[in-house]
Amino acid sequence: MPYVNIKVTREGVTAEQKARLIQGATELLRDVLGKNPATTVVVIDEVDTDNWGIGGETVTVRRGRGQ
């Protein structure tokens, strides 16, 4: 039973986009590894940009500088 965990920043990802991610990850595991879609679990976690750090600073700070 494959388990996929997708983490994205909480910045307006739509329900449609999430559905496409779930479908796409499931299809990828089926096509590449022959995994059964009925037993593939996909979880999407949305993380606040204050809780996601890159290079020693939060994404909030980086985005504030236009990075």
CNS distance restraints for C-alpha pairs under 8 A (distance, minus, plus):
assign (resid   1 and name CA) (resid  35 and name CA) 7.82 0.50 0.50
assign (resid   1 and name CA) (resid  36 and name CA) 7.85 0.50 0.50
assign (resid   1 and name CA) (resid  39 and name CA) 5.25 0.50 0.50
assign (resid   1 and name CA) (resid  40 and name CA) 5.60 0.50 0.50
assign (resid   1 and name CA) (resid  41 and name CA) 7.32 0.50 0.50
assign (resid   2 and name CA) (resid  35 and name CA) 7.42 0.50 0.50
assign (resid   2 and name CA) (resid  39 and name CA) 7.01 0.50 0.50
assign (resid   2 and name CA) (resid  40 and name CA) 4.92 0.50 0.50
assign (resid   2 and name CA) (resid  41 and name CA) 6.12 0.50 0.50
assign (resid   3 and name CA) (resid  40 and name CA) 6.14 0.50 0.50
assign (resid   3 and name CA) (resid  41 and name CA) 4.77 0.50 0.50
assign (resid   3 and name CA) (resid  42 and name CA) 5.91 0.50 0.50
assign (resid   3 and name CA) (resid  43 and name CA) 7.82 0.50 0.50
assign (resid   4 and name CA) (resid  25 and name CA) 7.60 0.50 0.50
assign (resid   4 and name CA) (resid  40 and name CA) 7.88 0.50 0.50
assign (resid   4 and name CA) (resid  41 and name CA) 6.18 0.50 0.50
assign (resid   4 and name CA) (resid  42 and name CA) 4.69 0.50 0.50
assign (resid   4 and name CA) (resid  43 and name CA) 6.24 0.50 0.50
assign (resid   5 and name CA) (resid  42 and name CA) 5.95 0.50 0.50
assign (resid   5 and name CA) (resid  43 and name CA) 4.89 0.50 0.50
assign (resid   5 and name CA) (resid  44 and name CA) 5.92 0.50 0.50
assign (resid   5 and name CA) (resid  45 and name CA) 7.33 0.50 0.50
assign (resid   6 and name CA) (resid  42 and name CA) 7.50 0.50 0.50
assign (resid   6 and name CA) (resid  43 and name CA) 6.17 0.50 0.50
assign (resid   6 and name CA) (resid  44 and name CA) 4.73 0.50 0.50
assign (resid   6 and name CA) (resid  45 and name CA) 6.18 0.50 0.50
assign (resid   7 and name CA) (resid  44 and name CA) 5.81 0.50 0.50
assign (resid   7 and name CA) (resid  45 and name CA) 4.78 0.50 0.50
assign (resid   7 and name CA) (resid  46 and name CA) 5.95 0.50 0.50
assign (resid   7 and name CA) (resid  47 and name CA) 6.99 0.50 0.50
assign (resid   8 and name CA) (resid  44 and name CA) 7.50 0.50 0.50
assign (resid   8 and name CA) (resid  45 and name CA) 6.38 0.50 0.50
assign (resid   8 and name CA) (resid  46 and name CA) 5.12 0.50 0.50
assign (resid   8 and name CA) (resid  47 and name CA) 6.14 0.50 0.50
assign (resid   9 and name CA) (resid  46 and name CA) 5.34 0.50 0.50
assign (resid   9 and name CA) (resid  47 and name CA) 4.71 0.50 0.50
assign (resid   9 and name CA) (resid  48 and name CA) 5.75 0.50 0.50
assign (resid   9 and name CA) (resid  49 and name CA) 5.85 0.50 0.50
assign (resid   9 and name CA) (resid  52 and name CA) 7.59 0.50 0.50
assign (resid  10 and name CA) (resid  46 and name CA) 4.85 0.50 0.50
assign (resid  10 and name CA) (resid  47 and name CA) 5.22 0.50 0.50
assign (resid  10 and name CA) (resid  48 and name CA) 5.14 0.50 0.50
assign (resid  10 and name CA) (resid  49 and name CA) 6.77 0.50 0.50
assign (resid  11 and name CA) (resid  48 and name CA) 7.98 0.50 0.50
assign (resid  13 and name CA) (resid  17 and name CA) 6.31 0.50 0.50
assign (resid  13 and name CA) (resid  18 and name CA) 6.95 0.50 0.50
assign (resid  14 and name CA) (resid  18 and name CA) 6.32 0.50 0.50
assign (resid  15 and name CA) (resid  19 and name CA) 6.15 0.50 0.50
assign (resid  16 and name CA) (resid  20 and name CA) 6.26 0.50 0.50
assign (resid  17 and name CA) (resid  21 and name CA) 6.23 0.50 0.50
assign (resid  18 and name CA) (resid  22 and name CA) 6.20 0.50 0.50
assign (resid  18 and name CA) (resid  44 and name CA) 7.46 0.50 0.50
assign (resid  19 and name CA) (resid  23 and name CA) 6.12 0.50 0.50
assign (resid  20 and name CA) (resid  24 and name CA) 5.84 0.50 0.50
assign (resid  21 and name CA) (resid  25 and name CA) 6.00 0.50 0.50
assign (resid  22 and name CA) (resid  26 and name CA) 6.15 0.50 0.50
assign (resid  22 and name CA) (resid  42 and name CA) 5.88 0.50 0.50
assign (resid  22 and name CA) (resid  43 and name CA) 7.82 0.50 0.50
assign (resid  23 and name CA) (resid  27 and name CA) 6.11 0.50 0.50
assign (resid  24 and name CA) (resid  28 and name CA) 6.03 0.50 0.50
assign (resid  25 and name CA) (resid  29 and name CA) 6.32 0.50 0.50
assign (resid  25 and name CA) (resid  42 and name CA) 7.41 0.50 0.50
assign (resid  26 and name CA) (resid  30 and name CA) 6.32 0.50 0.50
assign (resid  26 and name CA) (resid  37 and name CA) 5.83 0.50 0.50
assign (resid  26 and name CA) (resid  40 and name CA) 6.32 0.50 0.50
assign (resid  26 and name CA) (resid  41 and name CA) 7.90 0.50 0.50
assign (resid  26 and name CA) (resid  42 and name CA) 7.45 0.50 0.50
assign (resid  27 and name CA) (resid  31 and name CA) 5.99 0.50 0.50
assign (resid  27 and name CA) (resid  37 and name CA) 7.13 0.50 0.50
assign (resid  28 and name CA) (resid  32 and name CA) 5.86 0.50 0.50
assign (resid  28 and name CA) (resid  33 and name CA) 7.88 0.50 0.50
assign (resid  29 and name CA) (resid  33 and name CA) 5.32 0.50 0.50
assign (resid  29 and name CA) (resid  34 and name CA) 6.46 0.50 0.50
assign (resid  29 and name CA) (resid  35 and name CA) 5.59 0.50 0.50
assign (resid  29 and name CA) (resid  37 and name CA) 7.83 0.50 0.50
assign (resid  30 and name CA) (resid  34 and name CA) 4.42 0.50 0.50
assign (resid  30 and name CA) (resid  35 and name CA) 4.47 0.50 0.50
assign (resid  30 and name CA) (resid  36 and name CA) 6.09 0.50 0.50
assign (resid  30 and name CA) (resid  37 and name CA) 6.34 0.50 0.50
assign (resid  31 and name CA) (resid  35 and name CA) 7.65 0.50 0.50
assign (resid  35 and name CA) (resid  39 and name CA) 7.95 0.50 0.50
assign (resid  35 and name CA) (resid  40 and name CA) 7.38 0.50 0.50
assign (resid  36 and name CA) (resid  40 and name CA) 6.48 0.50 0.50
assign (resid  47 and name CA) (resid  51 and name CA) 6.40 0.50 0.50
assign (resid  47 and name CA) (resid  52 and name CA) 6.84 0.50 0.50
assign (resid  48 and name CA) (resid  52 and name CA) 6.79 0.50 0.50
assign (resid  49 and name CA) (resid  53 and name CA) 7.79 0.50 0.50
assign (resid  49 and name CA) (resid  58 and name CA) 6.55 0.50 0.50
assign (resid  49 and name CA) (resid  59 and name CA) 5.07 0.50 0.50
assign (resid  49 and name CA) (resid  60 and name CA) 5.12 0.50 0.50
assign (resid  50 and name CA) (resid  58 and name CA) 5.51 0.50 0.50
assign (resid  50 and name CA) (resid  59 and name CA) 6.39 0.50 0.50
assign (resid  50 and name CA) (resid  60 and name CA) 5.58 0.50 0.50
assign (resid  51 and name CA) (resid  58 and name CA) 6.80 0.50 0.50
assign (resid  51 and name CA) (resid  59 and name CA) 7.91 0.50 0.50
assign (resid  52 and name CA) (resid  58 and name CA) 5.60 0.50 0.50
assign (resid  52 and name CA) (resid  59 and name CA) 5.80 0.50 0.50
assign (resid  53 and name CA) (resid  57 and name CA) 5.19 0.50 0.50
assign (resid  53 and name CA) (resid  58 and name CA) 4.16 0.50 0.50
assign (resid  53 and name CA) (resid  59 and name CA) 5.61 0.50 0.50
assign (resid  54 and name CA) (resid  58 and name CA) 6.23 0.50 0.50
assign (resid  54 and name CA) (resid  59 and name CA) 6.58 0.50 0.50
assign (resid  57 and name CA) (resid  61 and name CA) 6.67 0.50 0.50
assign (resid  57 and name CA) (resid  62 and name CA) 7.16 0.50 0.50
assign (resid  58 and name CA) (resid  62 and name CA) 6.47 0.50 0.50
assign (resid  59 and name CA) (resid  63 and name CA) 5.88 0.50 0.50
assign (resid  60 and name CA) (resid  64 and name CA) 6.12 0.50 0.50
assign (resid  61 and name CA) (resid  65 and name CA) 6.59 0.50 0.50
assign (resid  62 and name CA) (resid  66 and name CA) 6.44 0.50 0.50
assign (resid  62 and name CA) (resid  67 and name CA) 5.22 0.50 0.50
assign (resid  63 and name CA) (resid  67 and name CA) 5.12 0.50 0.50
